[in-house]
Structure formats: structure tokens, C-alpha cells
Amino acid sequence: MSEEFLPPPRLSNSSPDQEVTRSSGSTSDLIIPNLSSHSESDPFPVDYVSEDSSSLQSFADRRDETDPDYEPPQESASNSSKPRVTVSTYLPCKLDELAPELERSSAGMESQARAFTALFGVLHKNGIVEKKYVVPRSRLESSFRRDGHRRIEDLANRCPEAIFFDGKEDKNIRLSFKDPTTGKMVHSNGKRSHYSVVEQPSAVPLGMFVPERSTGQGIALGLYLYLEKRKISLQNLRCILGGDNTSANSGYQGGAFREFELLLGRPLQRSLCILHQVELPLRQLYIHYGGGTQAPGTFTGPLGDLIMSSSIWTKPIRVYKTIGKDFPRLDRKTLDNMSDDAALMYKYCIAVETGIHDNFVYRKISNCSTARWITFGTRILRIYLTEGIALNAHATECLERLVSFIVNVYYKVFANVKYKSSLIDAPSHLYDQIRLTKENCQPSEQQVVFKSIQINSYMAHPEAIIIAMLGDKKKEVRQKAVMIIKTVLASEAYVRHIENESGVRRLKKVRQYIKPMINFSCRSYHELVRTKYQKVKGPDNPPKKLVYQTYNNEWEPVTIPPLIRDMTITELERFHDKPMEIKIPCHSQTVEHTVALVSQATQRRRTEDTQLMNVLQVSSARKNFKGKVTHRRFAETENSENAQLPLKKSKLRLEDSDFNRVLYK
């Protein structure tokens, strides 16, 4: 035998019939083979295997790789490494992909971990998996953070066309942070004003920020710094909207919109929520009849106790007088896209107009809120249908007048906004509200409603009206809008020409968005504002300047809407043949949904990053699967084995009832 293949030292003198012996003093506990039983033709006897080792070490492995007869050892199939079996092996997706839906469930990480562990225990019991798997909480937390960080990084690639925001004061869970002055840890349980930011028209949440001050300047600065922090591009930003019409947002001096435009150095198209405009007259009309609010959800006046009743929907229905006419009918698709409260109020309006009702009148009505008056109107209609309520003459008159306003004015405009929610339709909704008020309200009620509309007349601004005229179905209206734009451009070009000739260049200023004085005697939406032409002083036959009347009886120049400011005359003239289309909504319900998500996130997560992760994941989960998991939705699933299961008839939707024959369009 060659020296190259001599066995290792410390071999014992074993008997011929003993194949292997164990070396007692060896630190590696090697299994020693008996070399005498092997011939020189078999120079590679038995492999040396460590008892505690998982790898094989043979004599062939010890050969020099420079040897021409050397062949690398091949691993046998029995000793090949098995694929690693993890929890994800038995799941149709990774845990990171389940993170949004797990966050939507509002269950804690410990509860989620126990649910997964119990699931694999059941699978093991039924022989589906090999063994029981324990899913630790840290595994779910890591999945949550990985998916959340990926979604936050994706925000840097966003280039929004419009940004909507709204704020709410939330009570945080206990926050811990280091005081920069003292260096000590500070624990806080106070309230903070969180402002939610949403991109439109895609309705994607961009996050939330906490301004240092709740003034218009503080809100605008906080929004601007947050967008810079997330590296969200503002190059294509042309429209901005606030959740409501408060002066902190919409004030032409010091408002958040105005201050944000000054930070950008250019004007933005305003889009204030038209649904707030629709609801505020109902509130003022209730106050006109002696009612009021003392605290959120608390109502006073002749109907205050009945409105806050927790069992009004359990009372029997009386024989009532029908109120209303020509109430619009909605199709199933529009009605299914509404919230449960809005759909319930639609059914009540149909019942009041037709005198036909169904079992929906015994459905529980949500609590009232001064932020949204949809449940207030539903409770008013239920009180009108209820039997056995003793009311005096004043309360009866108040109830009937409120029901008439809700059926004939309020919900008609509300349904039109839900059906036509584009920014182009906002002035027409405002005109419909004025027209229906004049047709169905008494003179004293008209004064109350018109005063409320005048205070919030932002969507009657000439910029909003010009956009609406460009999207009108009538060709002559679109041609008139293009002519107005050409007149405004000519006057602006003349002013720039005079400045260039004189050598005195004025500083570029961002126009002030001053709400107009509404013309309540108008016959169409493009006559909502009074306008006139003014002469411009200067040589060379200057063009006339178009101005509009503001709410303080002053005259301000009409400006070009920022949405079309970069368009050429040739591009504008194309609207003669085809109306303009805009997908930006005229209401802020998407922002209010995000505000609710932020409020929930502040109660579940401590840091701002984890709160943002929660908002992004829950919003994504709601988009992928809207609504609730019901028997009907499960049975209607395509390629489902249970697709032929009989559907349970709901008490609130009887397809063969008389009410459903008058419910849909």
C-alpha cells in the first residue's frame, strides 16, 4: 500500500472477525475500521464518520485534487439535503402578503400568532402537515414591518395630480420619547391633531402628519415638510382639497390652501367638499325651528330626545301622509356602492314618498354625529313614521318641514353627488340645491338655506364654473367657456406687455381665491356668479378685463383655472367637439375614511412609522376585498364548489315585495 493512503494513527489491533472497534482515548470518537479485511485493490475501505457529525468524510475526500485520477465525491440520493420545511411551505402565499389582511382584522399580534398555531395544530391532527408548528409573535411582527417598509418606500415614487387632506384630534396610546433639552425619557398620553393625506384620483393614502400649530400656516408647512420627507414629487400637482370649508383651510388670507400655494409659488385648483355644502343647510334649518347641538351627538329642541332615542326603530309604523314627489331612483350598482347609512336613508325616503315600506324600518339606526348628518336625517324620517308619539303643534310642524326638506332637497342633491362625483359636476350640484330649495321651501326657510349656501360658496368660484362649462354636454356652453378663457388670456398678455414696455416688472403673485356673491335668481349653473367687463387703462386699444362680484360686494378679476393653465389655444379649442373629463372627485369621503384609519392606528401603534404602516396595509386590504365576508358573496364566488348553495333571504331585501318594485330604477 502506498504511503499516500496510510490510515490515520491510533488504530487498535482488532480481531479479524471484528469489523470495527472504538478508540477509547480519541477526542473525536472515530469509528475505526479493520483494514485487514480489505485488499490493496480496494484502497478506500470504510468511511470515517463522526458519530455526532452530519457530514461524511471518506478517504477519497482526503486525496489531493491535483491527482489525475481524482474524482470529486458525489452525494448519494439518500444523503442529499432535504428542502427546508417552514410555515410558508403549507401556505399559498408568504406571511408578508397576509400582513395587510391581518392588520385589517384589528387583532393583536399575540392573538394572530395563537390563531396560526392552532390552525397548524388542526392541520397536523388531520394529517395535512407533518408536525405541529408554533408561529411566534416575532415572526408576524417581522412580516408586518417588512411589508410596511416596502409600502413606505413606494411612496417616494408617487407623483400625485391632486392631494386631499383632513384632520382630527386623536388620543394616542402611551408615547415614549426623549426630551432634547433634558435628555430624559418623557411619557405622554395627550391628544394630537393628525392630518391624513390622500392622493386623488387613485384614492391612495400618502400618510399623515402632525403640524406644530393648528393654524393655516402651520398646517400648510406641516404638509409641505411631510411631502418632502417622503420624497413625494409635487411637479404634477394641480389640485388641492380640504376636508371641510373652515376658514383655517379655505381662508383667502392665512388659510392652509393659500399658504401651501405660496410655498409652491403657483396656484392650485380648489376642490372643497360639496357634501359639506349639502349638509350644512339641514343643520341650520333644524336650528331655525328651535333645535341645536350641545355636544357631539347631543341634540336639543322639540325633537332632541326622540332623535337620540336608542329604540326608535323598534316602534310600530303608523298610517302616515306621503311627502315628496319625483324622487330619483338609483340602480343597484350605485346603491351597493353607498354606505349602509346612506342606503338605509334612501329606503326611508322612498317609503315616505310612496307610502310603502318593508322590514328595513325595524333595522337599527347608527348613532347621530355632528360631523355627518346622514343618520340625523334617517332618524327624523323614522320619527315621522312612528306610531304613538305625542307631539305638540310646534314639534309637529318642525317634524313635517324637516321631512319635506330631507326628501325634496337634501337627499336628492346627496344622491346626485354620489352618482356624479366629478369635480366638473360640483357647480351643477350647487345650482340644483338652490333650485330645489326655491321649489320646496317656504320664504323663511329659503333665507336660512341661502345664507348657509352663501357662507360656503367656494364651488361657485369662476375657476370652478369654467371647468364645469368645459365639461358640459352642450357644445354652445363649451364654446362660451373657451371664449371666456381667450378674453382672460388677452387681458393678462396685455398687462405683461405694458410691464415689458415700461421696464417696471411687478413681483409675481399667487392669486387670492375669494368666494363670490351667489346670484340666487340664476337659471343655470354658469350664471351663479355676476360678471362684467371693465376697461383697462393703457395705450393701443387695451382689451376689456372680465371681473366677478365677491361676497363683500367688490370686483375681482377672473383668473384661468390652474388645471388648464398650461394648455395652448389649440388644445382648448378641442373642447368644442369633445367635453373635458376629470376624475378628481368633488367630495372628501375618501379622506374621511383615511381619517378613521389613522384614528384606529394611533390606538394600536406607538411610533409614527408603524402607524403609517398600519394605515397603508389596511387601506390596501380594503381595496382588494370590499365589504364583509357573507354567505351570499361566498356562494357567488367563481369556480367555487359551493356555488350552488341556496342563498338565505335577508329580512331587509325581499325580492318579491311591493317595496322593491318601487325601490330601484
Secondary structure, DSSP 8 states (H G I E B T S, - for coil): --GGG---S------TT--EEE-TT-SS-BEEE-GGGS-TT----S-B-BTT-SS-B-TGGGS-TTSTT-------STTS------GGGGSSS-HHHHHHHHHHTT--HHHHHHHHHHHHHHHHHTTSSSS-----HHHHHHHHHHHHHHHHHHGGG---SEEEEEEEEEE---EEEE-TTT--EEEE--EEEEEEEEEETTTEEEEEE--SSSSHHHHHHHHHHHHHHTT---TT--EEEESS--HHHH-TTT-HHHHHHHHHTS--EE---HHHHHHHHHHHHHHHTT-EEEETTEEESTTHHHHT-SSGGGS-B-------SS---B-HHHHHHS-HHHHHHHHHHHHHHHS---GGGGS------SS--HHHHHHHHHHHHBSS----HHHHHHHHHHHHHIIIIIHHHHHHHHHS-BGGGHHHHHHHHHHHHHHHS-HHHHHHHHHHHHHT-GGGSHHHHHHHHHT-S-HHHHHHHHHHHHHHHHHHHHHHHHHHHHT------------B-B-TT-SSGGGSB-EEEE---SSS----EEEEEBTTS-EEE----GGGTT--HHHHHGGGTS------BSS-HHHHHHHHHHHHHHHH-SSHHHHHHHHHHHHHHHHHS-S---HHHHHTSTT-TTTT------TT--TTSHHHHTTB-
